[in-house]
Amino acid sequence: MRNLMILWVITLLTSCSTLKKEVTYKINDQEFSGYFAKSKEKGKRPAVIVVHEWWGLNDYARKRADMLSDLGYHAFALDMYGKGKMAKHPKEAKAFAQETLKNPKMVKAKFEKVLEMLKNDKDVDKENIAAIGYCFGGGIVLNMARMGVDLKGVISYHGSLTPLTKAKRGKVKAKVLVFNGAKDGFVPKKDIRAFKREMRKAKVDYRFENITDAKHSFTNPMATEVGKKFGLPLEYSKEADDLSWRASIEFFDEIF
């Protein structure tokens, strides 16, 4: 019996390990390392691309990918900076983000590489792929929607609203959902007004949720600690986190 139990545990762990794995891929000879969390559900399933905060692909982005796989979606947390490139200080993170955003075409190429990988996966329903992003990543997914990338929907959590290129009528295919903290010191009111005008002018199917009392990085449980460490106006809010995640699940039900 004991040997049977050991065998069962080994089999279970082996099975689980095939569902969650690091994936190394190349773009123009540069290596990137993403994290693929597959759903246990049988048959082709929708997929969600997760774009990390300005720190780089860390455990928080992986956690969100795991949460999506638990909901029955395949989730790929991509890498925008390059294999092993992680910031340890806000100045370094800012430099990484700014360097990345200087080349919008390359940003799109990095995103579309992962989109292509998902569409070629036998377990992915290639007609039902969405993307979510946090902070820096929120800005990325909004810009992918603006650029007309083939997505069913995008969700930005406390992300930048500044466009790399403005949305044009008829180009945006994705439905757009934005969760912003009403007390986010990194997103001025003028940016919110400009974003809403842009979306209306381009006739984008969008929703903007300004969450009362929430500050920047309200979804990340480590935000308050990191904010204190570096003197940044960051703060986790369980209420805002739960509210935005419940609404996100409803959004996925709607678009998929």
C-alpha positions in Angstrom: 0.0 0.0 0.0 2.8 2.4 0.9 4.6 1.8 -2.4 1.3 2.4 -4.2 0.8 5.7 -2.4 4.4 6.8 -3.3 3.8 5.9 -6.9 0.5 7.8 -6.9 2.2 10.9 -5.5 5.0 10.7 -8.1 2.5 10.3 -10.9 0.4 13.3 -9.6 3.5 15.6 -9.3 4.6 14.6 -12.8 1.2 15.3 -14.2 1.1 18.7 -12.5 4.6 19.6 -13.6 3.6 19.2 -17.3 0.8 21.8 -16.8 3.1 24.6 -15.5 6.5 25.2 -17.1 9.1 27.8 -18.0 9.3 28.3 -21.8 12.4 29.8 -23.5 11.9 31.4 -26.9 13.8 33.7 -29.2 13.1 36.9 -31.0 15.8 38.2 -33.3 18.4 36.0 -31.5 17.5 37.4 -28.1 16.3 34.8 -25.5 13.1 35.3 -23.5 11.7 33.1 -20.8 8.0 33.0 -20.2 5.8 31.0 -17.9 3.0 28.7 -19.3 0.3 27.6 -17.0 -2.1 25.2 -18.7 -5.6 24.4 -17.6 -6.5 20.8 -16.6 -9.7 21.1 -18.6 -10.0 18.7 -21.6 -10.4 20.0 -25.1 -9.4 23.3 -26.6 -9.6 26.1 -24.1 -9.4 30.0 -24.3 -6.0 31.5 -23.4 -4.9 34.7 -21.7 -1.6 36.4 -22.0 -0.3 38.0 -18.8 2.1 41.0 -19.0 4.2 41.8 -16.0 4.8 45.0 -14.0 7.8 47.1 -14.7 10.0 44.9 -12.4 10.0 42.2 -15.0 8.5 38.7 -15.2 8.4 37.8 -11.5 6.4 35.5 -9.2 3.4 37.9 -9.1 2.8 37.5 -12.9 3.2 33.7 -12.5 0.7 33.7 -9.7 -1.9 35.4 -11.9 -1.2 32.9 -14.7 -1.8 30.1 -12.2 -5.1 31.7 -11.1 -6.3 31.9 -14.7 -5.4 28.2 -15.3 -7.5 27.4 -12.2 -10.4 29.1 -13.9 -10.0 26.8 -16.9 -7.9 29.0 -19.2 -4.4 28.5 -20.5 -2.3 31.4 -19.4 1.1 32.6 -20.6 3.0 35.1 -18.6 5.4 36.7 -21.2 8.7 38.3 -20.8 9.2 41.9 -22.2 12.8 42.5 -21.1 14.7 39.3 -21.9 15.7 36.1 -20.1 16.6 36.7 -16.5 16.3 40.5 -16.7 14.7 41.6 -13.4 14.8 45.0 -11.7 15.7 45.3 -8.0 15.2 49.0 -7.7 12.6 51.4 -9.1 15.3 53.4 -11.0 16.3 50.2 -12.7 12.7 49.2 -13.4 12.0 52.6 -14.9 15.0 52.3 -17.1 14.0 48.9 -18.4 10.4 50.0 -19.1 11.5 53.2 -20.9 14.0 51.4 -23.0 11.4 48.9 -24.0 8.7 51.5 -24.9 11.1 53.4 -27.1 10.5 50.8 -29.8 6.8 50.2 -30.2 7.3 47.9 -33.2 9.5 45.6 -31.0 6.9 45.7 -28.2 4.3 44.5 -30.6 6.7 41.8 -32.0 7.4 40.5 -28.5 3.7 40.3 -27.8 2.7 38.7 -31.1 5.5 36.1 -30.8 3.7 34.7 -27.7 0.3 35.1 -29.4 1.6 33.1 -32.3 2.9 30.4 -29.9 -0.5 30.1 -28.3 -2.4 29.9 -31.6 -0.1 27.1 -32.6 -0.7 25.1 -29.4 -3.0 22.2 -29.9 -4.9 22.8 -26.7 -5.6 26.5 -27.3 -8.8 27.8 -28.9 -7.1 30.3 -31.2 -10.3 32.2 -31.7 -10.5 33.0 -28.0 -7.4 34.7 -26.7 -7.3 37.7 -24.4 -4.6 39.6 -22.5 -4.2 41.2 -19.0 -1.5 43.4 -17.7 -0.4 45.1 -14.4 1.1 48.6 -14.2 3.6 48.6 -17.1 1.9 45.5 -18.4 -1.5 47.2 -18.3 -0.2 49.9 -20.6 1.2 47.2 -22.9 -2.1 45.4 -23.3 -4.0 48.6 -23.9 -1.4 49.5 -26.6 -1.8 46.1 -28.2 -5.5 46.7 -28.5 -4.8 50.1 -30.0 -2.5 48.5 -32.6 -5.2 46.2 -33.7 -3.7 42.9 -32.4 -6.1 40.0 -32.8 -7.5 39.6 -29.2 -11.0 39.1 -27.9 -10.4 41.4 -25.0 -7.8 43.2 -22.8 -7.8 44.1 -19.1 -5.5 46.7 -17.6 -5.0 46.9 -13.8 -3.5 50.2 -12.5 -1.8 50.6 -15.9 -0.5 53.6 -17.8 -3.2 55.1 -20.1 -0.7 56.9 -22.4 -0.8 55.7 -26.0 2.2 54.6 -28.0 -0.1 55.1 -30.9 -3.6 56.4 -30.6 -6.6 54.1 -31.3 -8.3 54.6 -34.7 -11.9 53.8 -35.6 -12.3 50.3 -37.0 -8.8 49.1 -36.0 -9.4 48.0 -32.4 -10.7 44.4 -32.3 -10.5 43.8 -28.6 -13.1 44.8 -25.9 -11.3 46.9 -23.3 -11.7 46.9 -19.5 -9.6 49.2 -17.3 -9.3 49.1 -13.5 -7.8 52.3 -12.1 -7.3 53.4 -8.6 -9.1 56.7 -7.9 -6.2 57.7 -5.7 -3.4 56.5 -8.1 -0.8 59.2 -8.0 0.8 57.9 -11.2 -2.4 58.4 -13.3 -3.4 62.0 -13.4 -7.0 63.0 -14.2 -6.0 64.6 -17.5 -4.8 61.2 -18.6 -8.1 59.6 -17.7 -10.0 62.3 -19.6 -7.8 61.9 -22.6 -8.1 58.1 -22.6 -11.9 58.3 -22.5 -12.0 60.8 -25.4 -9.6 58.5 -27.4 -11.8 55.5 -26.8 -15.0 57.3 -27.7 -13.6 58.8 -30.8 -12.3 55.5 -32.0 -15.7 53.8 -31.1 -14.0 51.2 -28.9 -16.1 48.9 -26.8 -14.6 49.9 -23.5 -15.3 50.2 -19.8 -13.4 52.2 -17.3 -13.7 51.4 -13.6 -12.2 54.1 -11.2 -12.1 52.2 -7.9 -12.7 54.4 -4.9 -9.8 54.9 -2.5 -7.5 52.5 -4.4 -3.9 53.5 -5.0 -1.3 52.3 -7.4 -0.6 48.6 -7.5 -3.8 47.8 -5.5 -3.9 44.2 -6.8 -0.4 43.2 -5.6 -0.2 42.0 -1.9 3.5 43.1 -1.8 2.7 46.7 -2.9 2.4 48.2 0.5 5.8 46.8 1.6 7.5 47.7 -1.6 6.1 51.2 -1.4 7.4 51.7 2.1 10.8 50.3 1.2 11.3 52.7 -1.7 9.2 55.7 -0.7 6.6 55.1 -3.4 2.8 55.7 -3.2 1.9 52.0 -3.6 -0.7 50.2 -1.5 -2.5 46.9 -1.7 -6.2 46.8 -1.3 -7.9 43.4 -0.8 -11.3 44.9 -1.5 -10.2 46.5 -4.8 -8.2 43.4 -5.7 -11.2 41.1 -5.1 -13.6 43.5 -6.8 -11.5 43.8 -10.0 -10.9 40.0 -10.2 -14.6 39.2 -9.9 -15.4 41.6 -12.6 -12.5 40.2 -14.7 -14.0 36.7 -14.4 -17.4 38.1 -15.6 -15.6 39.8 -18.5 -13.9 36.6 -19.6 -17.3 34.8 -19.4 -18.7 37.5 -21.7 -16.0 37.6 -24.4 -15.3 33.9 -24.5 
